């Protein structure tokens, strides 16, 4: 297997050089932005470092699953793109209809207007907001924002919540954007499995882009007396998993990826297909914008995530994503984290508790507006 690094100005230049040097079957393993030149960092030029690999022709065909073909990174599926565009168009039309309906809010009683503004502060999906307001307007005409109404609102919001805490066994993969706390969340669940449920747990990390992340996870593993291994490619990950098959649960950490980076999403898809986890958690933060959440849930679907973990609940006062997640993807919320302490700051998702907590926070905003 030939591995070669390139220092280029952009990905287009890299693709041309890789194709020339390594051929059509070459594969991009990683990309990273670096600065070079200048004096004491001043005037340094930014380059893109690209690592590519090409298999020897004498290798066994079965090893082809190790990498994501170079050609597949270039060819876009036209039908898939058209389906995505059509889905986005339908969603945009639906949101426009909702907003047109909400534009008539001046005709609503003052108390319902305050409730509507509170839902907007929490960035609740526009379609859900419209349904809530229409229901209240028809059912009650007007409302008094008090404890009695909070209970009614909580019961009405309950069907919009979807939660499920899965059994953490076999292989559990963690994917998500950068900076959302995947590694810390994995450590919290590892501690829960090891110390509370007395399971035989192992950790496998593929987050080799950030040395600090590997060291952090190694520290947690050492403290909890949990074996940890590192893999650099999907094939190595598969081999490590086979070697750890006697463990009850293997938690797999991955590098944070940008949902807007097509190459990184392709790499993630190849990894998920190779690992084939029993559970795949999409980890994303509560404090991201609703528009970003839509992109994250859509693009990370390449990993076929089964559940969602929402992090950094303690860093926001907007809780609309508890409702938004079930509207955006076919995956329930499994856990919510609310701090950095390991293993304390993580709670199991519960629809009824979320509904009552969310209605309380919404009414706080409505009463103060």
C-alpha positions as YAML, in Angstrom:
chain: A
units: angstrom
residues:
- id: 1
  name: UNK
  ca: [0.00, 0.00, 0.00]
- id: 2
  name: UNK
  ca: [1.42, 3.39, -1.04]
- id: 3
  name: UNK
  ca: [0.79, 6.39, 1.24]
- id: 4
  name: UNK
  ca: [1.69, 9.90, 0.11]
- id: 5
  name: UNK
  ca: [1.17, 13.40, 1.50]
- id: 6
  name: UNK
  ca: [0.58, 16.51, -0.58]
- id: 7
  name: UNK
  ca: [0.90, 20.20, 0.31]
- id: 8
  name: UNK
  ca: [-1.48, 22.07, -2.00]
- id: 9
  name: UNK
  ca: [-3.46, 25.27, -2.28]
- id: 10
  name: UNK
  ca: [-6.86, 23.62, -2.63]
- id: 11
  name: UNK
  ca: [-8.57, 20.24, -2.98]
- id: 12
  name: UNK
  ca: [-8.78, 20.55, -6.76]
- id: 13
  name: UNK
  ca: [-4.99, 20.74, -7.02]
- id: 14
  name: UNK
  ca: [-4.71, 17.76, -4.66]
- id: 15
  name: UNK
  ca: [-7.07, 15.65, -6.74]
- id: 16
  name: UNK
  ca: [-5.07, 16.32, -9.89]
- id: 17
  name: UNK
  ca: [-1.77, 15.34, -8.26]
- id: 18
  name: UNK
  ca: [-3.20, 12.25, -6.56]
- id: 19
  name: UNK
  ca: [-4.75, 11.04, -9.80]
- id: 20
  name: UNK
  ca: [-1.45, 11.58, -11.64]
- id: 21
  name: UNK
  ca: [0.77, 9.92, -9.01]
- id: 22
  name: UNK
  ca: [-1.42, 7.16, -7.57]
- id: 23
  name: UNK
  ca: [-4.06, 6.53, -10.20]
- id: 24
  name: UNK
  ca: [-7.83, 6.37, -10.38]
- id: 25
  name: UNK
  ca: [-8.17, 3.96, -7.44]
- id: 26
  name: UNK
  ca: [-6.41, 6.23, -4.96]
- id: 27
  name: UNK
  ca: [-8.20, 7.19, -1.77]
- id: 28
  name: UNK
  ca: [-8.02, 10.32, 0.41]
- id: 29
  name: UNK
  ca: [-7.38, 9.33, 4.06]
- id: 30
  name: UNK
  ca: [-7.35, 12.78, 5.66]
- id: 31
  name: UNK
  ca: [-7.21, 16.51, 5.05]
- id: 32
  name: UNK
  ca: [-6.08, 19.35, 7.30]
- id: 33
  name: UNK
  ca: [-5.36, 23.07, 6.99]
- id: 34
  name: UNK
  ca: [-1.88, 24.21, 8.00]
- id: 35
  name: UNK
  ca: [0.18, 27.41, 7.91]
- id: 36
  name: UNK
  ca: [3.72, 27.50, 6.55]
- id: 37
  name: UNK
  ca: [6.39, 30.13, 6.02]
- id: 38
  name: UNK
  ca: [6.50, 33.67, 7.31]
- id: 39
  name: UNK
  ca: [8.43, 34.97, 10.29]
- id: 40
  name: UNK
  ca: [7.19, 34.03, 13.78]
- id: 41
  name: UNK
  ca: [3.83, 33.17, 12.25]
- id: 42
  name: UNK
  ca: [3.56, 36.57, 10.51]
- id: 43
  name: UNK
  ca: [2.89, 36.36, 6.81]
- id: 44
  name: UNK
  ca: [2.46, 32.59, 6.92]
- id: 45
  name: UNK
  ca: [0.56, 31.10, 4.02]
- id: 46
  name: UNK
  ca: [-2.27, 28.63, 4.55]
- id: 47
  name: UNK
  ca: [-2.01, 25.29, 2.76]
- id: 48
  name: UNK
  ca: [-4.07, 22.13, 2.63]
- id: 49
  name: UNK
  ca: [-2.26, 18.94, 3.65]
- id: 50
  name: UNK
  ca: [-3.84, 15.91, 2.00]
- id: 51
  name: UNK
  ca: [-2.90, 12.30, 2.74]
- id: 52
  name: UNK
  ca: [-3.75, 9.76, 0.04]
- id: 53
  name: UNK
  ca: [-3.30, 6.02, -0.28]
- id: 54
  name: UNK
  ca: [-3.25, 3.54, -3.14]
- id: 55
  name: UNK
  ca: [-3.50, -0.22, -2.77]
- id: 56
  name: UNK
  ca: [-0.97, -2.56, -4.35]
- id: 57
  name: UNK
  ca: [-2.53, -4.53, -7.17]
- id: 58
  name: UNK
  ca: [-1.38, -7.78, -5.55]
- id: 59
  name: UNK
  ca: [-3.52, -7.22, -2.43]
- id: 60
  name: UNK
  ca: [-6.55, -9.37, -1.84]
- id: 61
  name: UNK
  ca: [-9.81, -7.92, -3.17]
- id: 62
  name: UNK
  ca: [-11.50, -8.25, 0.20]
- id: 63
  name: UNK
  ca: [-9.28, -5.44, 1.51]
- id: 64
  name: UNK
  ca: [-11.00, -2.99, -0.82]
- id: 65
  name: UNK
  ca: [-13.58, -2.34, 1.89]
- id: 66
  name: UNK
  ca: [-10.81, -0.65, 3.90]
- id: 67
  name: UNK
  ca: [-11.07, 2.62, 1.98]
- id: 68
  name: UNK
  ca: [-13.58, 4.75, 0.25]
- id: 69
  name: UNK
  ca: [-12.81, 4.72, -3.48]
- id: 70
  name: UNK
  ca: [-11.32, 7.93, -4.86]
- id: 71
  name: UNK
  ca: [-13.68, 7.88, -7.79]
- id: 72
  name: UNK
  ca: [-16.71, 7.71, -5.49]
- id: 73
  name: UNK
  ca: [-15.57, 10.93, -3.84]
- id: 74
  name: UNK
  ca: [-15.76, 12.71, -7.20]
- id: 75
  name: UNK
  ca: [-18.94, 11.35, -8.75]
- id: 76
  name: UNK
  ca: [-22.17, 12.86, -7.43]
- id: 77
  name: UNK
  ca: [-25.33, 10.90, -7.61]
- id: 78
  name: UNK
  ca: [-27.71, 13.07, -9.64]
- id: 79
  name: UNK
  ca: [-30.90, 11.35, -8.49]
- id: 80
  name: UNK
  ca: [-29.91, 11.63, -4.83]
- id: 81
  name: UNK
  ca: [-29.17, 15.33, -5.23]
- id: 82
  name: UNK
  ca: [-32.54, 15.88, -6.91]
- id: 83
  name: UNK
  ca: [-34.30, 14.05, -4.06]
- id: 84
  name: UNK
  ca: [-32.52, 16.21, -1.48]
- id: 85
  name: UNK
  ca: [-33.42, 19.40, -3.37]
- id: 86
  name: UNK
  ca: [-37.05, 18.30, -3.62]
- id: 87
  name: UNK
  ca: [-37.15, 17.51, 0.10]
- id: 88
  name: UNK
  ca: [-35.65, 20.89, 0.95]
- id: 89
  name: UNK
  ca: [-38.16, 22.63, -1.34]
- id: 90
  name: UNK
  ca: [-41.09, 20.86, 0.31]
- id: 91
  name: UNK
  ca: [-39.76, 21.75, 3.75]
- id: 92
  name: UNK
  ca: [-39.31, 25.38, 2.72]
- id: 93
  name: UNK
  ca: [-42.89, 25.55, 1.38]
- id: 94
  name: UNK
  ca: [-44.20, 23.99, 4.60]
- id: 95
  name: UNK
  ca: [-42.28, 26.51, 6.71]
- id: 96
  name: UNK
  ca: [-43.49, 29.39, 4.54]
- id: 97
  name: UNK
  ca: [-47.08, 28.27, 5.04]
- id: 98
  name: UNK
  ca: [-46.52, 28.12, 8.77]
- id: 99
  name: UNK
  ca: [-44.97, 31.57, 8.83]
- id: 100
  name: UNK
  ca: [-47.80, 33.00, 6.74]
- id: 101
  name: UNK
  ca: [-50.23, 31.62, 9.30]
- id: 102
  name: UNK
  ca: [-48.15, 33.01, 12.14]
- id: 103
  name: UNK
  ca: [-48.01, 36.39, 10.42]
- id: 104
  name: UNK
  ca: [-51.61, 36.86, 11.48]
- id: 105
  name: UNK
  ca: [-50.53, 36.79, 15.13]
- id: 106
  name: UNK
  ca: [-51.67, 40.38, 15.69]
- id: 107
  name: UNK
  ca: [-55.22, 39.06, 15.50]
- id: 108
  name: UNK
  ca: [-54.56, 36.71, 18.43]
- id: 109
  name: UNK
  ca: [-55.24, 37.53, 22.09]
- id: 110
  name: UNK
  ca: [-52.27, 39.15, 23.86]
- id: 111
  name: UNK
  ca: [-51.63, 36.12, 26.06]
- id: 112
  name: UNK
  ca: [-51.37, 33.78, 23.05]
- id: 113
  name: UNK
  ca: [-49.12, 36.28, 21.30]
- id: 114
  name: UNK
  ca: [-46.77, 36.17, 24.30]
- id: 115
  name: UNK
  ca: [-46.82, 32.37, 24.19]
- id: 116
  name: UNK
  ca: [-45.98, 32.45, 20.48]
- id: 117
  name: UNK
  ca: [-43.04, 34.78, 21.05]
- id: 118
  name: UNK
  ca: [-41.80, 32.50, 23.83]
- id: 119
  name: UNK
  ca: [-41.86, 29.51, 21.45]
- id: 120
  name: UNK
  ca: [-39.91, 31.58, 18.93]
- id: 121
  name: UNK
  ca: [-37.29, 32.45, 21.59]
- id: 122
  name: UNK
  ca: [-36.82, 28.71, 22.12]
- id: 123
  name: UNK
  ca: [-36.42, 28.23, 18.33]
- id: 124
  name: UNK
  ca: [-39.24, 25.72, 18.10]
- id: 125
  name: UNK
  ca: [-39.90, 24.30, 14.64]
- id: 126
  name: UNK
  ca: [-42.32, 26.75, 12.85]
- id: 127
  name: UNK
  ca: [-44.75, 23.97, 11.94]
- id: 128
  name: UNK
  ca: [-44.98, 22.89, 15.58]
- id: 129
  name: UNK
  ca: [-45.42, 26.49, 16.72]
- id: 130
  name: UNK
  ca: [-48.30, 26.93, 14.29]
- id: 131
  name: UNK
  ca: [-50.01, 23.76, 15.47]
- id: 132
  name: UNK
  ca: [-49.64, 24.73, 19.14]
- id: 133
  name: UNK
  ca: [-51.07, 28.20, 18.60]
- id: 134
  name: UNK
  ca: [-53.93, 26.97, 16.42]
- id: 135
  name: UNK
  ca: [-54.86, 24.31, 18.97]
- id: 136
  name: UNK
  ca: [-54.86, 26.78, 21.86]
- id: 137
  name: UNK
  ca: [-56.82, 29.37, 19.87]
- id: 138
  name: UNK
  ca: [-59.50, 26.84, 18.93]
- id: 139
  name: UNK
  ca: [-59.60, 24.99, 22.27]
- id: 140
  name: UNK
  ca: [-59.45, 27.96, 24.64]
- id: 141
  name: UNK
  ca: [-59.89, 31.18, 22.67]
- id: 142
  name: UNK
  ca: [-57.80, 32.97, 25.29]
- id: 143
  name: UNK
  ca: [-55.55, 31.76, 28.11]
- id: 144
  name: UNK
  ca: [-54.22, 32.76, 31.50]
- id: 145
  name: UNK
  ca: [-50.52, 31.99, 31.70]
- id: 146
  name: UNK
  ca: [-50.38, 30.17, 35.02]
- id: 147
  name: UNK
  ca: [-49.55, 26.77, 36.51]
- id: 148
  name: UNK
  ca: [-52.87, 25.28, 35.37]
- id: 149
  name: UNK
  ca: [-52.17, 26.23, 31.76]
- id: 150
  name: UNK
  ca: [-48.58, 24.94, 32.03]
- id: 151
  name: UNK
  ca: [-49.86, 21.46, 32.73]
- id: 152
  name: UNK
  ca: [-52.23, 21.64, 29.76]
- id: 153
  name: UNK
  ca: [-49.41, 22.86, 27.50]
- id: 154
  name: UNK
  ca: [-47.11, 20.08, 28.72]
- id: 155
  name: UNK
  ca: [-49.69, 17.42, 27.90]
- id: 156
  name: UNK
  ca: [-50.24, 18.88, 24.45]
- id: 157
  name: UNK
  ca: [-46.50, 19.04, 23.73]
- id: 158
  name: UNK
  ca: [-45.87, 15.48, 24.92]
- id: 159
  name: UNK
  ca: [-46.63, 13.78, 21.55]
- id: 160
  name: UNK
  ca: [-44.04, 16.02, 19.89]
- id: 161
  name: UNK
  ca: [-41.33, 14.56, 22.14]
- id: 162
  name: UNK
  ca: [-39.66, 11.26, 21.26]
- id: 163
  name: UNK
  ca: [-37.18, 9.58, 23.58]
- id: 164
  name: UNK
  ca: [-35.69, 6.13, 23.98]
- id: 165
  name: UNK
  ca: [-32.78, 4.89, 26.08]
- id: 166
  name: UNK
  ca: [-31.25, 1.91, 24.23]
- id: 167
  name: UNK
  ca: [-29.36, -0.96, 25.76]
- id: 168
  name: UNK
  ca: [-25.67, -0.17, 25.36]
- id: 169
  name: UNK
  ca: [-24.24, -3.47, 24.21]
- id: 170
  name: UNK
  ca: [-21.98, -4.79, 21.46]
- id: 171
  name: UNK
  ca: [-20.55, -1.86, 19.48]
- id: 172
  name: UNK
  ca: [-21.66, 1.74, 20.09]
- id: 173
  name: UNK
  ca: [-20.46, 4.42, 17.66]
- id: 174
  name: UNK
  ca: [-20.37, 8.15, 18.46]
- id: 175
  name: UNK
  ca: [-20.50, 10.63, 15.55]
- id: 176
  name: UNK
  ca: [-21.13, 14.35, 15.30]
- id: 177
  name: UNK
  ca: [-19.71, 17.81, 14.54]
- id: 178
  name: UNK
  ca: [-16.57, 19.21, 16.13]
- id: 179
  name: UNK
  ca: [-16.72, 20.67, 19.61]
- id: 180
  name: UNK
  ca: [-19.99, 19.10, 20.77]
- id: 181
  name: UNK
  ca: [-18.42, 16.95, 23.51]
- id: 182
  name: UNK
  ca: [-18.41, 13.46, 21.98]
- id: 183
  name: UNK
  ca: [-15.34, 12.31, 23.91]
- id: 184
  name: UNK
  ca: [-16.62, 13.55, 27.28]
- id: 185
  name: UNK
  ca: [-20.05, 12.07, 26.61]
- id: 186
  name: UNK
  ca: [-18.49, 8.71, 25.73]
- id: 187
  name: UNK
  ca: [-16.51, 8.81, 28.99]
- id: 188
  name: UNK
  ca: [-19.69, 9.48, 30.99]
- id: 189
  name: UNK
  ca: [-21.43, 6.47, 29.46]
- id: 190
  name: UNK
  ca: [-18.31, 4.34, 29.90]
- id: 191
  name: UNK
  ca: [-18.29, 5.17, 33.62]
- id: 192
  name: UNK
  ca: [-21.98, 4.35, 33.88]
- id: 193
  name: UNK
  ca: [-21.50, 0.95, 32.22]
- id: 194
  name: UNK
  ca: [-18.34, 0.08, 34.16]
- id: 195
  name: UNK
  ca: [-19.10, 1.42, 37.63]
- id: 196
  name: UNK
  ca: [-22.89, 1.19, 37.85]
- id: 197
  name: UNK
  ca: [-23.90, -1.64, 35.53]
- id: 198
  name: UNK
  ca: [-20.68, -3.63, 36.14]
- id: 199
  name: UNK
  ca: [-20.17, -4.37, 32.44]
- id: 200
  name: UNK
  ca: [-16.98, -5.38, 30.69]
- id: 201
  name: UNK
  ca: [-16.26, -2.22, 28.68]
- id: 202
  name: UNK
  ca: [-13.59, -1.28, 26.15]
- id: 203
  name: UNK
  ca: [-12.93, 1.93, 24.23]
- id: 204
  name: UNK
  ca: [-11.76, 2.27, 20.65]
- id: 205
  name: UNK
  ca: [-10.86, 5.71, 19.31]
- id: 206
  name: UNK
  ca: [-10.46, 6.83, 15.72]
- id: 207
  name: UNK
  ca: [-10.10, 10.48, 16.72]
- id: 208
  name: UNK
  ca: [-6.46, 10.60, 15.68]
- id: 209
  name: UNK
  ca: [-6.69, 14.12, 14.27]
- id: 210
  name: UNK
  ca: [-6.54, 15.68, 17.74]
- id: 211
  name: UNK
  ca: [-3.80, 14.38, 20.01]
- id: 212
  name: UNK
  ca: [-5.43, 16.14, 22.96]
- id: 213
  name: UNK
  ca: [-8.65, 14.17, 22.45]
- id: 214
  name: UNK
  ca: [-6.78, 10.85, 22.49]
- id: 215
  name: UNK
  ca: [-4.88, 11.84, 25.64]
- id: 216
  name: UNK
  ca: [-8.08, 12.99, 27.34]
- id: 217
  name: UNK
  ca: [-9.79, 9.69, 26.58]
- id: 218
  name: UNK
  ca: [-6.71, 7.73, 27.68]
- id: 219
  name: UNK
  ca: [-6.81, 9.55, 31.03]
- id: 220
  name: UNK
  ca: [-10.47, 8.66, 31.54]
- id: 221
  name: UNK
  ca: [-9.83, 5.04, 30.54]
- id: 222
  name: UNK
  ca: [-6.91, 4.73, 32.96]
- id: 223
  name: UNK
  ca: [-8.89, 6.16, 35.88]
- id: 224
  name: UNK
  ca: [-11.81, 3.79, 35.21]
- id: 225
  name: UNK
  ca: [-9.51, 0.81, 34.47]
- id: 226
  name: UNK
  ca: [-11.01, 0.41, 30.99]
- id: 227
  name: UNK
  ca: [-8.84, -0.90, 28.13]
- id: 228
  name: UNK
  ca: [-8.45, 1.50, 25.22]
- id: 229
  name: UNK
  ca: [-7.12, 1.01, 21.71]
- id: 230
  name: UNK
  ca: [-6.45, 3.32, 18.77]
- id: 231
  name: UNK
  ca: [-7.24, 2.69, 15.10]
- id: 232
  name: UNK
  ca: [-6.18, 4.84, 12.15]
- id: 233
  name: UNK
  ca: [-8.28, 3.38, 9.33]
- id: 234
  name: UNK
  ca: [-11.68, 1.66, 9.03]
- id: 235
  name: UNK
  ca: [-9.92, -1.66, 8.39]
- id: 236
  name: UNK
  ca: [-7.81, -1.30, 11.54]
- id: 237
  name: UNK
  ca: [-10.99, -0.49, 13.45]
- id: 238
  name: UNK
  ca: [-12.60, -3.69, 12.19]
- id: 239
  name: UNK
  ca: [-9.57, -5.73, 13.25]
- id: 240
  name: UNK
  ca: [-9.51, -4.12, 16.71]
- id: 241
  name: UNK
  ca: [-13.23, -4.81, 17.17]
- id: 242
  name: UNK
  ca: [-12.69, -8.45, 16.26]
- id: 243
  name: UNK
  ca: [-9.91, -8.62, 18.87]
- id: 244
  name: UNK
  ca: [-12.21, -7.11, 21.55]
- id: 245
  name: UNK
  ca: [-15.26, -9.26, 20.86]
- id: 246
  name: UNK
  ca: [-15.24, -10.72, 24.40]
- id: 247
  name: UNK
  ca: [-16.25, -7.37, 25.91]
- id: 248
  name: UNK
  ca: [-19.90, -6.62, 26.65]
- id: 249
  name: UNK
  ca: [-19.71, -3.14, 25.16]
- id: 250
  name: UNK
  ca: [-17.18, -1.37, 22.93]
- id: 251
  name: UNK
  ca: [-17.55, 2.41, 22.75]
- id: 252
  name: UNK
  ca: [-16.12, 3.92, 19.56]
- id: 253
  name: UNK
  ca: [-15.02, 7.56, 19.47]
- id: 254
  name: UNK
  ca: [-14.59, 9.41, 16.16]
- id: 255
  name: UNK
  ca: [-13.14, 12.73, 15.07]
- id: 256
  name: UNK
  ca: [-15.53, 15.65, 14.85]
- id: 257
  name: UNK
  ca: [-16.57, 16.35, 11.29]
- id: 258
  name: UNK
  ca: [-18.18, 19.29, 9.53]
- id: 259
  name: UNK
  ca: [-21.56, 18.46, 8.06]
- id: 260
  name: UNK
  ca: [-20.68, 20.80, 5.18]
- id: 261
  name: UNK
  ca: [-17.53, 18.88, 4.20]
- id: 262
  name: UNK
  ca: [-18.47, 16.35, 1.54]
- id: 263
  name: UNK
  ca: [-15.20, 14.43, 1.80]
- id: 264
  name: UNK
  ca: [-15.49, 14.06, 5.58]
- id: 265
  name: UNK
  ca: [-19.08, 12.85, 5.24]
- id: 266
  name: UNK
  ca: [-17.91, 10.25, 2.69]
- id: 267
  name: UNK
  ca: [-15.18, 9.10, 5.07]
- id: 268
  name: UNK
  ca: [-17.71, 8.83, 7.89]
- id: 269
  name: UNK
  ca: [-20.06, 6.77, 5.73]
- id: 270
  name: UNK
  ca: [-17.25, 4.35, 4.89]
- id: 271
  name: UNK
  ca: [-16.31, 4.05, 8.56]
- id: 272
  name: UNK
  ca: [-19.88, 3.41, 9.71]
- id: 273
  name: UNK
  ca: [-20.37, 0.75, 7.04]
- id: 274
  name: UNK
  ca: [-17.15, -1.00, 8.06]
- id: 275
  name: UNK
  ca: [-17.82, -0.87, 11.81]
- id: 276
  name: UNK
  ca: [-21.54, -1.69, 11.44]
- id: 277
  name: UNK
  ca: [-22.42, -0.67, 15.04]
- id: 278
  name: UNK
  ca: [-25.32, -1.99, 17.10]
- id: 279
  name: UNK
  ca: [-26.07, 1.58, 18.23]
- id: 280
  name: UNK
  ca: [-24.94, 4.79, 16.53]
- id: 281
  name: UNK
  ca: [-25.29, 8.03, 18.49]
- id: 282
  name: UNK
  ca: [-25.44, 11.37, 16.72]
- id: 283
  name: UNK
  ca: [-24.03, 13.78, 19.30]
- id: 284
  name: UNK
  ca: [-24.93, 17.44, 18.82]
- id: 285
  name: UNK
  ca: [-25.26, 20.43, 21.12]
- id: 286
  name: UNK
  ca: [-28.36, 22.15, 22.46]
- id: 287
  name: UNK
  ca: [-26.86, 25.57, 21.77]
- id: 288
  name: UNK
  ca: [-26.56, 25.28, 17.99]
- id: 289
  name: UNK
  ca: [-28.92, 27.25, 15.74]
- id: 290
  name: UNK
  ca: [-32.03, 25.55, 14.40]
- id: 291
  name: UNK
  ca: [-30.82, 26.03, 10.81]
- id: 292
  name: UNK
  ca: [-27.53, 24.30, 11.71]
- id: 293
  name: UNK
  ca: [-29.40, 21.48, 13.46]
- id: 294
  name: UNK
  ca: [-31.33, 20.81, 10.25]
- id: 295
  name: UNK
  ca: [-28.07, 20.50, 8.31]
- id: 296
  name: UNK
  ca: [-26.45, 18.31, 10.97]
- id: 297
  name: UNK
  ca: [-29.31, 15.81, 11.20]
- id: 298
  name: UNK
  ca: [-29.58, 15.59, 7.42]
- id: 299
  name: UNK
  ca: [-25.91, 15.24, 6.44]
- id: 300
  name: UNK
  ca: [-24.91, 12.92, 9.31]
- id: 301
  name: UNK
  ca: [-27.61, 10.50, 8.20]
- id: 302
  name: UNK
  ca: [-24.86, 8.90, 6.06]
- id: 303
  name: UNK
  ca: [-23.76, 7.20, 9.30]
- id: 304
  name: UNK
  ca: [-27.30, 5.83, 9.79]
- id: 305
  name: UNK
  ca: [-27.44, 7.02, 13.39]
- id: 306
  name: UNK
  ca: [-30.09, 5.30, 15.54]
- id: 307
  name: UNK
  ca: [-30.31, 7.75, 18.47]
- id: 308
  name: UNK
  ca: [-29.42, 11.35, 19.34]
- id: 309
  name: UNK
  ca: [-27.54, 12.72, 22.35]
- id: 310
  name: UNK
  ca: [-27.99, 16.43, 23.06]
- id: 311
  name: UNK
  ca: [-25.08, 18.07, 24.90]
- id: 312
  name: UNK
  ca: [-24.40, 21.41, 26.63]
- id: 313
  name: UNK
  ca: [-27.89, 21.89, 28.00]
- id: 314
  name: UNK
  ca: [-26.30, 23.96, 30.77]
- id: 315
  name: UNK
  ca: [-24.89, 26.40, 28.19]
- id: 316
  name: UNK
  ca: [-28.19, 27.54, 26.70]
- id: 317
  name: UNK
  ca: [-31.60, 28.86, 27.69]
- id: 318
  name: UNK
  ca: [-33.18, 27.68, 24.45]
- id: 319
  name: UNK
  ca: [-34.70, 24.20, 24.72]
- id: 320
  name: UNK
  ca: [-36.61, 23.93, 21.45]
- id: 321
  name: UNK
  ca: [-34.35, 21.16, 20.14]
- id: 322
  name: UNK
  ca: [-36.06, 18.74, 22.52]
- id: 323
  name: UNK
  ca: [-39.03, 19.12, 20.18]
- id: 324
  name: UNK
  ca: [-37.12, 19.80, 16.97]
- id: 325
  name: UNK
  ca: [-35.10, 16.56, 16.86]
- id: 326
  name: UNK
  ca: [-38.15, 14.29, 16.34]
- id: 327
  name: UNK
  ca: [-39.41, 16.63, 13.60]
- id: 328
  name: UNK
  ca: [-36.09, 16.55, 11.74]
- id: 329
  name: UNK
  ca: [-35.04, 12.91, 11.89]
- id: 330
  name: UNK
  ca: [-36.33, 9.43, 12.53]
- id: 331
  name: UNK
  ca: [-34.25, 8.96, 15.67]
- id: 332
  name: UNK
  ca: [-35.22, 9.43, 19.33]
- id: 333
  name: UNK
  ca: [-33.29, 11.41, 21.93]
- id: 334
  name: UNK
  ca: [-31.45, 9.00, 24.23]
- id: 335
  name: UNK
  ca: [-29.47, 11.22, 26.64]
- id: 336
  name: UNK
  ca: [-28.94, 14.87, 27.50]
- id: 337
  name: UNK
  ca: [-25.75, 16.21, 29.09]
- id: 338
  name: UNK
  ca: [-25.73, 19.26, 31.35]
- id: 339
  name: UNK
  ca: [-22.12, 19.82, 32.41]
- id: 340
  name: UNK
  ca: [-18.51, 18.57, 32.16]
- id: 341
  name: UNK
  ca: [-18.38, 16.32, 35.24]
- id: 342
  name: UNK
  ca: [-17.77, 12.64, 34.55]
- id: 343
  name: UNK
  ca: [-19.89, 10.67, 35.08]
- id: 344
  name: UNK
  ca: [-22.49, 12.85, 36.83]
- id: 345
  name: UNK
  ca: [-23.65, 15.33, 34.20]
- id: 346
  name: UNK
  ca: [-25.73, 13.11, 31.93]
- id: 347
  name: UNK
  ca: [-29.41, 12.16, 32.22]
- id: 348
  name: UNK
  ca: [-31.60, 9.64, 30.46]
- id: 349
  name: UNK
  ca: [-34.10, 11.18, 28.09]
- id: 350
  name: UNK
  ca: [-37.72, 11.05, 29.27]
- id: 351
  name: UNK
  ca: [-40.49, 12.54, 27.12]
- id: 352
  name: UNK
  ca: [-42.82, 13.41, 29.98]
- id: 353
  name: UNK
  ca: [-40.10, 15.06, 32.07]
- id: 354
  name: UNK
  ca: [-38.87, 16.99, 29.03]
- id: 355
  name: UNK
  ca: [-42.38, 18.12, 28.18]
- id: 356
  name: UNK
  ca: [-43.05, 19.51, 31.67]
- id: 357
  name: UNK
  ca: [-39.61, 21.10, 31.92]
- id: 358
  name: UNK
  ca: [-39.94, 22.69, 28.48]
- id: 359
  name: UNK
  ca: [-43.44, 24.05, 29.12]
- id: 360
  name: UNK
  ca: [-42.15, 25.61, 32.36]
- id: 361
  name: UNK
  ca: [-39.30, 27.37, 30.53]
- id: 362
  name: UNK
  ca: [-41.65, 28.56, 27.76]
- id: 363
  name: UNK
  ca: [-44.06, 30.08, 30.26]
- id: 364
  name: UNK
  ca: [-41.18, 31.85, 32.05]
- id: 365
  name: UNK
  ca: [-40.43, 33.68, 28.83]
- id: 366
  name: UNK
  ca: [-44.13, 34.32, 28.10]
- id: 367
  name: UNK
  ca: [-44.72, 35.80, 31.55]
- id: 368
  name: UNK
  ca: [-41.72, 38.12, 31.29]
- id: 369
  name: UNK
  ca: [-42.52, 39.44, 27.81]
...
